Amino acid sequence: MAKPRKKAPEKTVQIYCAKCKTLLYKYKKGGKGALVKCFKERIVEDFTKEEGICPNCEQQFARDTLIRGAPSLKMIGGKINMK
């Protein structure tokens, strides 16, 4: 399968924990759908201490995977909010 585009999208979104509303990431998102996966190369700012776990409430919100050959985080449904 094809890798994601090298040029990052223009739109930057902020990803928050759904439980405690802590800011987790600033991410360059393409498209207008729900956030299902985050390619690690598109993360602009990372506010987490441990990958995929909220630094405030210790809840797991994502799993580490390879999608189309690129390292990424697969989001768990209902665990994050996006603005």
Sine and cosine of phi, psi and omega as CSV:
sin_phi,cos_phi,sin_psi,cos_psi,sin_omega,cos_omega
0.00,0.00,0.34,-0.94,-0.03,-1.00
-0.97,0.24,0.53,-0.85,0.06,-1.00
-0.98,0.19,0.31,-0.95,0.08,-1.00
-0.91,0.42,0.39,-0.92,-0.02,-1.00
-0.85,0.53,0.61,-0.79,-0.01,-1.00
-0.94,0.34,-0.64,0.77,-0.02,-1.00
-0.96,0.27,0.84,-0.55,-0.03,-1.00
-0.94,0.33,0.57,-0.82,0.05,-1.00
-0.89,0.45,0.32,-0.95,-0.03,-1.00
-0.96,0.27,-0.62,0.78,-0.15,-0.99
-0.97,0.26,0.82,-0.57,0.07,-1.00
-0.96,-0.27,0.78,-0.63,0.03,-1.00
-0.89,-0.45,0.39,-0.92,0.06,-1.00
-0.96,-0.29,0.73,-0.68,-0.05,-1.00
-0.94,-0.33,0.81,-0.59,-0.05,-1.00
-0.88,-0.47,0.46,-0.89,0.13,-0.99
-0.94,0.35,0.73,-0.68,-0.02,-1.00
-0.95,0.31,-0.43,0.90,-0.07,-1.00
-0.99,0.13,-0.78,0.62,-0.11,-0.99
-0.91,-0.41,0.03,1.00,0.06,-1.00
0.90,0.45,0.43,0.90,0.05,-1.00
-0.98,0.17,0.67,-0.74,0.06,-1.00
-0.94,0.35,0.81,-0.58,-0.05,-1.00
-0.97,-0.25,-0.77,0.64,-0.07,-1.00
-0.61,-0.79,0.39,-0.92,0.34,-0.94
-0.92,-0.40,0.81,-0.58,-0.23,-0.97
-0.69,-0.72,0.66,-0.75,0.07,-1.00
-1.00,0.08,0.98,-0.20,-0.09,-1.00
-0.98,-0.19,0.68,-0.73,0.10,-1.00
-0.97,-0.24,0.53,-0.85,0.03,-1.00
0.99,0.16,0.04,-1.00,-0.08,-1.00
-0.87,-0.50,0.18,0.98,-0.01,-1.00
-0.99,0.10,-0.14,-0.99,0.02,-1.00
-0.94,0.34,0.38,-0.93,0.01,-1.00
-1.00,0.07,0.94,-0.33,-0.04,-1.00
-0.97,-0.25,-0.59,0.81,-0.02,-1.00
-0.60,-0.80,0.45,-0.89,0.07,-1.00
-0.83,-0.55,0.89,-0.46,0.14,-0.99
-0.97,0.26,0.76,-0.66,-0.09,-1.00
-0.88,0.47,-0.51,0.86,-0.01,-1.00
-0.94,0.33,-0.28,0.96,0.00,-1.00
-0.99,-0.10,-0.07,1.00,0.03,-1.00
-0.97,0.26,0.87,-0.49,-0.04,-1.00
-0.99,0.13,-0.76,0.64,0.02,-1.00
-0.74,-0.68,0.71,-0.71,0.00,-1.00
-0.90,-0.43,0.88,-0.48,-0.02,-1.00
-0.97,-0.22,0.12,0.99,-0.01,-1.00
-1.00,-0.05,0.44,-0.90,0.07,-1.00
-1.00,0.00,-0.66,0.75,0.00,-1.00
-0.87,-0.49,0.71,-0.70,-0.10,-1.00
-0.88,0.47,0.83,-0.56,0.05,-1.00
0.99,0.10,0.08,1.00,-0.01,-1.00
-0.80,-0.60,0.74,-0.67,0.00,-1.00
-0.91,0.42,0.75,-0.67,-0.02,-1.00
-0.95,0.32,-0.34,0.94,-0.06,-1.00
-1.00,-0.02,-0.83,0.56,-0.10,-1.00
-0.98,-0.22,0.02,1.00,0.07,-1.00
0.90,0.44,0.32,0.95,0.00,-1.00
-1.00,0.09,0.67,-0.74,0.06,-1.00
-0.98,0.19,0.80,-0.60,-0.02,-1.00
-0.89,-0.46,-0.17,0.99,-0.02,-1.00
-0.45,-0.90,0.36,-0.93,0.06,-1.00
-0.87,-0.50,0.59,-0.81,0.02,-1.00
-0.98,0.21,0.82,-0.58,-0.01,-1.00
-0.58,-0.82,0.09,-1.00,0.19,-0.98
-0.93,-0.36,0.85,-0.53,0.04,-1.00
-0.86,-0.50,0.85,-0.52,-0.05,-1.00
0.81,0.59,0.56,0.83,0.04,-1.00
0.99,0.14,0.04,1.00,-0.01,-1.00
-0.93,-0.36,0.67,-0.74,0.04,-1.00
-0.91,0.42,0.72,-0.69,-0.07,-1.00
-0.44,-0.90,0.11,-0.99,0.06,-1.00
-0.90,-0.44,0.80,-0.60,0.06,-1.00
-1.00,-0.07,0.89,-0.46,-0.08,-1.00
-0.97,0.25,0.62,-0.79,0.08,-1.00
-1.00,0.02,0.78,-0.63,-0.08,-1.00
-0.84,0.54,0.74,-0.67,0.07,-1.00
0.99,0.13,-0.02,1.00,-0.06,-1.00
-1.00,-0.07,-0.24,0.97,-0.02,-1.00
-0.76,-0.65,0.37,-0.93,0.16,-0.99
-0.82,-0.57,0.45,-0.89,-0.08,-1.00
-0.77,-0.64,0.71,-0.71,0.07,-1.00
-0.79,-0.62,0.00,0.00,0.00,0.00
